[in-house]
Every structure is written in structure tokens, then in C-alpha cells.
Amino acid sequence: MTIRRNERTRKAHTLAAKQYIPATIRKLRREMKLTQAQLGKSLVTPVDQATISNWESGKTELTACQLLDIMMLFGQPNFLSFIEQYSPVEERRSA
């Protein structure tokens, strides 16, 4: 994995991830036919339904450990590769 030193690129990826991660959590949770409460109870460190709702709406951000736990639960343990499947619009134009 290459460390990206370009601040503009890093910022674009970070902002994209802030939108993509909540939507991905919601999508994968629904595919697994889990309620927000069920997902919250399934985590290594359980959280309540409101916390899952806040994550999915983007109101609050997950810790790295929480994100790793969720991605492993969904069968996606390498969440960085999973997130990199989404490229910001700015990069797609230059490609």
C-alpha cells in the first residue's frame, strides 16, 4: 500500500469515506436483514440502536476498532481495500 502524501487527494478520500462508510454500513446491515438494534448487540463492544442510527446518518463517527468490528462482521475484514473501491469524483476526472 502506498502512502498518499498529496493533501488534496487525502482530503478527497477522507471526505468521500465520511459519506461512503455510513451508507455502506446501512446497505450491508440491510443485506444481512439485521435491525439497527441487532447489529448493535452483535458488536464486540455492544452499542444501542441509537448509536447505529447515528453512524448510518453520519451524525457521529465510528472509531477504527468499531469500523473494523463491523467490517469483519459483514465479511469484509480489509476495510481499507473495501473503501478504496470508491474513488472521489475529482480523481475519476483525472484518470
N, CA and C atoms as a LAMMPS dump frame, in Angstrom:
ITEM: TIMESTEP
0
ITEM: NUMBER OF ATOMS
285
ITEM: BOX BOUNDS ff ff ff
-5.0000000000000000e+02 5.0000000000000000e+02
-5.0000000000000000e+02 5.0000000000000000e+02
-5.0000000000000000e+02 5.0000000000000000e+02
ITEM: ATOMS id mol type element x y z
1 1 1 N 0.846 -1.174 0
2 1 2 C 0 0 0
3 1 3 C 0.889 1.233 0
4 2 1 N 0.59 2.18 -0.857
5 2 2 C 1.369 3.392 -0.971
6 2 3 C 0.797 4.468 -0.063
7 3 1 N 1.67 5.157 0.651
8 3 2 C 1.211 6.276 1.479
9 3 3 C 0.958 7.453 0.551
10 4 1 N -0.223 8.008 0.667
11 4 2 C -0.574 9.141 -0.189
12 4 3 C -0.186 10.43 0.514
13 5 1 N 0.729 11.148 -0.091
14 5 2 C 1.236 12.366 0.529
15 5 3 C 0.518 13.609 0.026
16 6 1 N -0.19 13.507 -1.067
17 6 2 C -0.876 14.65 -1.637
18 6 3 C -2.069 15.018 -0.747
19 7 1 N -1.995 16.186 -0.13
20 7 2 C -3.029 16.597 0.822
21 7 3 C -4.409 16.676 0.168
22 8 1 N -4.487 17.189 -1.028
23 8 2 C -5.776 17.312 -1.715
24 8 3 C -6.406 15.94 -1.967
25 9 1 N -5.59 14.992 -2.381
26 9 2 C -6.078 13.636 -2.626
27 9 3 C -6.535 12.987 -1.327
28 10 1 N -5.714 13.13 -0.275
29 10 2 C -6.086 12.553 1.024
30 10 3 C -7.393 13.15 1.521
31 11 1 N -7.53 14.462 1.376
32 11 2 C -8.751 15.134 1.828
33 11 3 C -9.959 14.631 1.044
34 12 1 N -9.818 14.485 -0.262
35 12 2 C -10.924 13.991 -1.094
36 12 3 C -11.337 12.586 -0.673
37 13 1 N -10.352 11.722 -0.409
38 13 2 C -10.653 10.348 0.013
39 13 3 C -11.313 10.33 1.392
40 14 1 N -10.814 11.168 2.289
41 14 2 C -11.378 11.218 3.632
42 14 3 C -12.819 11.712 3.603
43 15 1 N -13.074 12.767 2.856
44 15 2 C -14.444 13.283 2.764
45 15 3 C -15.377 12.276 2.096
46 16 1 N -14.873 11.591 1.087
47 16 2 C -15.68 10.56 0.425
48 16 3 C -15.993 9.431 1.39
49 17 1 N -14.993 9.024 2.182
50 17 2 C -15.203 7.945 3.141
51 17 3 C -16.233 8.334 4.194
52 18 1 N -16.245 9.605 4.593
53 18 2 C -17.224 10.065 5.583
54 18 3 C -18.652 9.911 5.067
55 19 1 N -18.832 9.95 3.766
56 19 2 C -20.158 9.737 3.179
57 19 3 C -20.376 8.26 2.872
58 20 1 N -19.328 7.595 2.412
59 20 2 C -19.445 6.222 1.946
60 20 3 C -19.599 5.225 3.084
61 21 1 N -18.871 5.403 4.175
62 21 2 C -18.924 4.443 5.273
63 21 3 C -20.324 4.323 5.857
64 22 1 N -20.997 5.424 6.221
65 22 2 C -22.352 5.275 6.766
66 22 3 C -23.32 4.575 5.799
67 23 1 N -23.243 4.933 4.527
68 23 2 C -24.128 4.314 3.537
69 23 3 C -23.822 2.832 3.374
70 24 1 N -22.543 2.475 3.451
71 24 2 C -22.139 1.074 3.319
72 24 3 C -22.609 0.257 4.511
73 25 1 N -22.492 0.827 5.702
74 25 2 C -22.97 0.121 6.897
75 25 3 C -24.465 -0.165 6.76
76 26 1 N -25.222 0.851 6.369
77 26 2 C -26.673 0.671 6.204
78 26 3 C -26.971 -0.399 5.149
79 27 1 N -26.286 -0.321 4.012
80 27 2 C -26.521 -1.262 2.915
81 27 3 C -26.221 -2.704 3.348
82 28 1 N -25.072 -2.909 3.97
83 28 2 C -24.684 -4.259 4.374
84 28 3 C -25.576 -4.778 5.5
85 29 1 N -25.961 -3.901 6.426
86 29 2 C -26.864 -4.319 7.509
87 29 3 C -28.188 -4.793 6.932
88 30 1 N -28.712 -4.053 5.978
89 30 2 C -29.986 -4.429 5.351
90 30 3 C -29.846 -5.73 4.565
91 31 1 N -28.715 -5.906 3.872
92 31 2 C -28.489 -7.149 3.124
93 31 3 C -28.463 -8.352 4.062
94 32 1 N -27.958 -8.15 5.278
95 32 2 C -27.92 -9.231 6.263
96 32 3 C -29.239 -9.35 7.02
97 33 1 N -30.191 -8.472 6.665
98 33 2 C -31.518 -8.476 7.297
99 33 3 C -31.426 -8.309 8.82
100 34 1 N -30.559 -7.375 9.229
101 34 2 C -30.415 -7.058 10.644
102 34 3 C -31.063 -5.713 10.933
103 35 1 N -31.68 -5.595 12.097
104 35 2 C -32.138 -4.283 12.538
105 35 3 C -30.933 -3.55 13.109
106 36 1 N -31.09 -2.255 13.319
107 36 2 C -30.012 -1.493 13.935
108 36 3 C -29.71 -2.037 15.331
109 37 1 N -30.758 -2.387 16.069
110 37 2 C -30.569 -2.932 17.422
111 37 3 C -29.81 -4.256 17.385
112 38 1 N -30.139 -5.115 16.416
113 38 2 C -29.453 -6.409 16.304
114 38 3 C -27.975 -6.219 15.977
115 39 1 N -27.692 -5.299 15.054
116 39 2 C -26.294 -5.031 14.712
117 39 3 C -25.554 -4.516 15.942
118 40 1 N -26.157 -3.576 16.653
119 40 2 C -25.52 -3.025 17.84
120 40 3 C -25.188 -4.079 18.878
121 41 1 N -26.083 -5.03 19.08
122 41 2 C -25.873 -6.102 20.059
123 41 3 C -24.829 -7.107 19.585
124 42 1 N -24.593 -7.198 18.269
125 42 2 C -23.658 -8.175 17.702
126 42 3 C -22.203 -7.741 17.795
127 43 1 N -21.962 -6.491 18.095
128 43 2 C -20.587 -5.989 18.124
129 43 3 C -19.832 -6.487 19.348
130 44 1 N -18.507 -6.535 19.233
131 44 2 C -17.661 -6.974 20.343
132 44 3 C -17.946 -6.114 21.575
133 45 1 N -18.018 -4.818 21.381
134 45 2 C -18.437 -3.901 22.439
135 45 3 C -19.81 -3.386 22.009
136 46 1 N -20.873 -3.979 22.525
137 46 2 C -22.224 -3.633 22.068
138 46 3 C -22.564 -2.156 22.243
139 47 1 N -23.373 -1.668 21.289
140 47 2 C -23.898 -0.309 21.34
141 47 3 C -25.409 -0.389 21.139
142 48 1 N -26.103 0.692 21.451
143 48 2 C -27.557 0.668 21.307
144 48 3 C -27.982 1.052 19.89
145 49 1 N -29.265 0.914 19.624
146 49 2 C -29.838 1.194 18.301
147 49 3 C -29.586 2.636 17.879
148 50 1 N -29.676 3.57 18.829
149 50 2 C -29.487 4.99 18.508
150 50 3 C -28.066 5.254 17.993
151 51 1 N -27.101 4.55 18.533
152 51 2 C -25.717 4.716 18.075
153 51 3 C -25.568 4.259 16.63
154 52 1 N -26.153 3.111 16.302
155 52 2 C -26.108 2.625 14.913
156 52 3 C -26.801 3.635 13.994
157 53 1 N -27.929 4.147 14.416
158 53 2 C -28.655 5.148 13.64
159 53 3 C -27.782 6.38 13.4
160 54 1 N -27.099 6.823 14.438
161 54 2 C -26.214 7.994 14.295
162 54 3 C -25.056 7.709 13.353
163 55 1 N -24.507 6.499 13.405
164 55 2 C -23.432 6.145 12.473
165 55 3 C -23.949 6.15 11.043
166 56 1 N -25.104 5.526 10.831
167 56 2 C -25.645 5.403 9.471
168 56 3 C -26.059 6.757 8.894
169 57 1 N -26.44 7.678 9.738
170 57 2 C -26.847 9.002 9.256
171 57 3 C -25.654 9.951 9.145
172 58 1 N -24.501 9.525 9.663
173 58 2 C -23.316 10.369 9.624
174 58 3 C -23.257 11.393 10.743
175 59 1 N -24.162 11.31 11.701
176 59 2 C -24.162 12.26 12.823
177 59 3 C -22.952 12.07 13.72
178 60 1 N -22.542 10.823 13.897
179 60 2 C -21.339 10.526 14.672
180 60 3 C -20.467 9.575 13.875
181 61 1 N -19.178 9.567 14.199
182 61 2 C -18.23 8.708 13.5
183 61 3 C -17.823 7.539 14.38
184 62 1 N -17.551 6.435 13.742
185 62 2 C -17.093 5.241 14.444
186 62 3 C -15.613 5.372 14.762
187 63 1 N -15.177 4.641 15.777
188 63 2 C -13.739 4.518 15.993
189 63 3 C -13.208 3.507 14.977
190 64 1 N -11.906 3.468 14.831
191 64 2 C -11.295 2.497 13.918
192 64 3 C -11.624 1.075 14.352
193 65 1 N -11.625 0.829 15.649
194 65 2 C -11.93 -0.518 16.153
195 65 3 C -13.384 -0.899 15.881
196 66 1 N -14.293 0.045 16.029
197 66 2 C -15.704 -0.226 15.742
198 66 3 C -15.901 -0.52 14.257
199 67 1 N -15.253 0.25 13.407
200 67 2 C -15.364 0.025 11.971
201 67 3 C -14.791 -1.339 11.604
202 68 1 N -13.649 -1.684 12.167
203 68 2 C -13.053 -2.988 11.901
204 68 3 C -13.995 -4.111 12.343
205 69 1 N -14.59 -3.974 13.513
206 69 2 C -15.527 -4.973 14.027
207 69 3 C -16.715 -5.14 13.071
208 70 1 N -17.272 -4.04 12.623
209 70 2 C -18.423 -4.103 11.71
210 70 3 C -18.037 -4.741 10.386
211 71 1 N -16.901 -4.343 9.824
212 71 2 C -16.5 -4.892 8.536
213 71 3 C -16.202 -6.387 8.653
214 72 1 N -15.633 -6.828 9.774
215 72 2 C -15.392 -8.258 9.975
216 72 3 C -16.719 -8.992 10.121
217 73 1 N -17.661 -8.391 10.812
218 73 2 C -18.993 -8.978 10.965
219 73 3 C -19.654 -9.152 9.597
220 74 1 N -19.438 -8.198 8.703
221 74 2 C -20.014 -8.247 7.365
222 74 3 C -19.167 -9.043 6.378
223 75 1 N -18.071 -9.651 6.868
224 75 2 C -17.227 -10.455 5.982
225 75 3 C -16.295 -9.631 5.128
226 76 1 N -15.981 -8.417 5.564
227 76 2 C -15.09 -7.52 4.84
228 76 3 C -13.96 -7.072 5.773
229 77 1 N -13.078 -7.976 6.221
230 77 2 C -12.086 -7.607 7.227
231 77 3 C -11.07 -6.571 6.771
232 78 1 N -10.824 -6.458 5.486
233 78 2 C -9.886 -5.448 4.999
234 78 3 C -10.67 -4.219 4.567
235 79 1 N -11.072 -3.407 5.547
236 79 2 C -11.961 -2.295 5.236
237 79 3 C -11.288 -1.21 4.417
238 80 1 N -9.966 -1.082 4.466
239 80 2 C -9.305 -0.069 3.648
240 80 3 C -9.449 -0.398 2.166
241 81 1 N -9.239 -1.66 1.805
242 81 2 C -9.432 -2.057 0.408
243 81 3 C -10.885 -1.902 -0.007
244 82 1 N -11.774 -2.231 0.919
245 82 2 C -13.2 -2.117 0.634
246 82 3 C -13.574 -0.668 0.358
247 83 1 N -13.064 0.255 1.169
248 83 2 C -13.361 1.677 0.997
249 83 3 C -12.726 2.209 -0.285
250 84 1 N -11.528 1.71 -0.638
251 84 2 C -10.841 2.201 -1.823
252 84 3 C -11.573 1.856 -3.121
253 85 1 N -12.561 0.98 -3.058
254 85 2 C -13.359 0.683 -4.246
255 85 3 C -14.122 1.921 -4.704
256 86 1 N -14.304 2.863 -3.799
257 86 2 C -14.994 4.105 -4.108
258 86 3 C -13.948 5.175 -4.332
259 87 1 N -13.942 5.776 -5.507
260 87 2 C -12.978 6.844 -5.76
261 87 3 C -13.719 8.162 -5.91
262 88 1 N -13.205 9.215 -5.3
263 88 2 C -13.851 10.52 -5.395
264 88 3 C -13.981 10.993 -6.836
265 89 1 N -14.966 11.796 -7.099
266 89 2 C -15.244 12.316 -8.445
267 89 3 C -14.022 13.014 -9.005
268 90 1 N -13.324 13.767 -8.18
269 90 2 C -12.161 14.521 -8.617
270 90 3 C -11.111 13.601 -9.244
271 91 1 N -10.882 12.436 -8.666
272 91 2 C -9.884 11.507 -9.197
273 91 3 C -10.365 10.849 -10.464
274 92 1 N -11.656 10.566 -10.575
275 92 2 C -12.17 9.904 -11.768
276 92 3 C -12.009 10.798 -12.974
277 93 1 N -12.131 12.121 -12.808
278 93 2 C -11.964 13.049 -13.922
279 93 3 C -10.547 13.038 -14.457
280 94 1 N -9.566 12.924 -13.538
281 94 2 C -8.168 12.976 -13.97
282 94 3 C -7.667 11.651 -14.509
283 95 1 N -8.405 10.587 -14.299
284 95 2 C -7.955 9.271 -14.749
285 95 3 C -8.162 9.056 -16.233
